[in-house]
Amino acid sequence: MSHAADRAQDPTPAFAFVGCGNLGGAILARAVGSGALDAARTLVCESDPARRAQAAALGARVSADAADARGARTLLLAVKPQSFGDAAARLAPLPGDALVISVMAGWGSAAIRQALGGAARVVRAMPNTPVQVGCGMTAIAAGAGALEADVAEAERVFGAVGRTVRIPEELIDAAVAAGGSGPAYLFLLAEAQEAGARALGLDAVTARAMTVQTILGAAQLLAQDGRDAAALRAAVTSKGGTTAAAIAVLEQRGFAQAVADAMRAARDRSAELGK
Ligand SMILES: NC(=O)c1ccc[n+]([C@@H]2O[C@H](COP(=O)([O-])OP(=O)(O)OC[C@H]3O[C@@H](n4cnc5c(N)ncnc54)[C@H](OP(=O)(O)O)[C@@H]3O)[C@@H](O)[C@H]2O)c1
């Protein structure tokens, strides 16, 4: 398909994706599926033809050229941070009535606004990979020029792929540590728990099933029970019992401190990448 042939016909789509890869694609599919976005009024600007085809199959208009997103009222910037310079060169200047929602790590809202001509309003969103299964956690921050309605619009879109929280933009690096990188901490725990189960003689399939269901069940309990994590842990830890024996080892090895240090490292690395 030529670029001209698959270029959007509607010059004024309501919503445009600039980059629609892993993250953008997941948001598009779920937001269209839930009705949060109207596919027919959504334009997807994406350089990869296979990804454009996926977006077109959902009913979205597609284009290979980010410049076609210029007329959109809301633009979701979901390119890699290193691709933003090229995308901005195609997009700028955006008008003052354009809302730009950026999921890019490392680019502050003032720099984004400036690269897009200085007039667009910018909201930053920091989601995590569980958006792919509709269970994401997205921190949303009002950025340069953003109005209350702009933050609400970002909440509406990301609400289609999980939960949202509002934070000030200066805490976006903390949100990377707490949410963005967060799934990997749990995956590491799952790896260790699976390996531990196998070391105790359980077969690989059983070890995996027990690990996945235990993490899922614990997360559901934490989400639904009303008690906090410390209370739930206390409830399964009888004095002198099996869980107490396990927790004592984790505490001796500095588990909580290791997690806190890891999160600080993620926060600091995020801040460094933004310089
Ligand atoms: N994945 C996550 O969980 C997560 C979480 C928080 C934030 N983020 C942020 O989300 C952004 C996207 O991540 P991702 O994993 O979805 O990346 P990705 O899969 O690489 O998706 C980006 C897509 O944009 C396309 N693209 C690049 N420049 C373009 C342009 N000028 N016009 C149109 N399309 C263009 C890329 O095509 P090519 O490959 O051909 O360049 C690619 O298909 C990143 O900035 C990342 O920091 C991701």
The ligand as a Tripos MOL2 file, in Angstrom:
@<TRIPOS>MOLECULE
LIG
   48    52     1     0     0
SMALL
NO_CHARGES

@<TRIPOS>ATOM
      1 N1          5.7670    0.0820   26.6460 N.am      1 LIG1
      2 C1          5.4920    0.6130   27.8430 C.2       1 LIG1
      3 O1          5.0760   -0.0380   28.7810 O.2       1 LIG1
      4 C2          5.6640    2.0680   28.0990 C.ar      1 LIG1
      5 C3          5.3520    2.5820   29.3630 C.ar      1 LIG1
      6 C4          5.4400    3.9450   29.5660 C.ar      1 LIG1
      7 C5          5.8480    4.7560   28.5260 C.ar      1 LIG1
      8 N2          6.1760    4.2210   27.3060 N.ar      1 LIG1
      9 C6          6.5910    5.1240   26.2370 C.3       1 LIG1
     10 O2          5.7620    4.8450   25.1210 O.3       1 LIG1
     11 C7          6.4610    5.1980   23.9400 C.3       1 LIG1
     12 C8          6.2280    4.1100   22.9190 C.3       1 LIG1
     13 O3          6.7360    2.8500   23.3980 O.3       1 LIG1
     14 P1          6.4390    1.5230   22.5890 P.3       1 LIG1
     15 O4          6.9980    0.4150   23.3770 O.co2     1 LIG1
     16 O5          5.0040    1.4810   22.1800 O.co2     1 LIG1
     17 O6          7.3550    1.8020   21.2790 O.3       1 LIG1
     18 P2          7.2500    1.1470   19.8390 P.3       1 LIG1
     19 O7          6.6080   -0.2050   19.9270 O.co2     1 LIG1
     20 O8          8.5850    1.2940   19.1760 O.co2     1 LIG1
     21 O9          6.1850    2.0970   19.0830 O.3       1 LIG1
     22 C9          6.4990    3.3260   18.4910 C.3       1 LIG1
     23 C10         6.0290    3.2850   17.0430 C.3       1 LIG1
     24 O10         6.0980    4.5980   16.5000 O.3       1 LIG1
     25 C11         6.5820    4.5150   15.1790 C.3       1 LIG1
     26 N3          7.1630    5.7950   14.7660 N.ar      1 LIG1
     27 C12         8.3870    6.3040   15.0650 C.ar      1 LIG1
     28 N4          8.5350    7.5440   14.5380 N.ar      1 LIG1
     29 C13         7.3550    7.8170   13.9140 C.ar      1 LIG1
     30 C14         6.8940    8.9520   13.1870 C.ar      1 LIG1
     31 N5          7.6540   10.0370   12.9940 N.pl3     1 LIG1
     32 N6          5.6550    8.9280   12.6750 N.ar      1 LIG1
     33 C15         4.8720    7.8310   12.8420 C.ar      1 LIG1
     34 N7          5.2690    6.7170   13.5230 N.ar      1 LIG1
     35 C16         6.4940    6.7220   14.0530 C.ar      1 LIG1
     36 C17         7.5970    3.3970   15.2720 C.3       1 LIG1
     37 O11         7.8900    2.8900   13.9940 O.3       1 LIG1
     38 P3          9.4120    2.3970   13.6930 P.3       1 LIG1
     39 O12         9.6450    1.2180   14.5580 O.co2     1 LIG1
     40 O13         9.3340    2.1030   12.2250 O.co2     1 LIG1
     41 O14        10.2860    3.5740   14.0430 O.co2     1 LIG1
     42 C18         6.8970    2.3820   16.1540 C.3       1 LIG1
     43 O15         6.0800    1.5040   15.4170 O.3       1 LIG1
     44 C19         7.9150    5.4160   24.3400 C.3       1 LIG1
     45 O16         8.1940    6.7920   24.2920 O.3       1 LIG1
     46 C20         8.0020    4.9100   25.7570 C.3       1 LIG1
     47 O17         8.8840    5.7040   26.5240 O.3       1 LIG1
     48 C21         6.0820    2.9040   27.0770 C.ar      1 LIG1
@<TRIPOS>BOND
     1     1     2 1
     2     2     3 2
     3     2     4 1
     4     4     5 ar
     5     4    48 ar
     6     5     6 ar
     7     6     7 ar
     8     7     8 ar
     9     8     9 1
    10     8    48 ar
    11     9    10 1
    12     9    46 1
    13    10    11 1
    14    11    12 1
    15    11    44 1
    16    12    13 1
    17    13    14 1
    18    14    15 2
    19    14    16 1
    20    14    17 1
    21    17    18 1
    22    18    19 2
    23    18    20 1
    24    18    21 1
    25    21    22 1
    26    22    23 1
    27    23    24 1
    28    23    42 1
    29    24    25 1
    30    25    26 1
    31    25    36 1
    32    26    27 ar
    33    26    35 ar
    34    27    28 ar
    35    28    29 ar
    36    29    30 ar
    37    29    35 ar
    38    30    31 1
    39    30    32 ar
    40    32    33 ar
    41    33    34 ar
    42    34    35 ar
    43    36    37 1
    44    36    42 1
    45    37    38 1
    46    38    39 2
    47    38    40 1
    48    38    41 1
    49    42    43 1
    50    44    45 1
    51    44    46 1
    52    46    47 1
@<TRIPOS>SUBSTRUCTURE
     1 LIG1         1 GROUP 0 **** ****
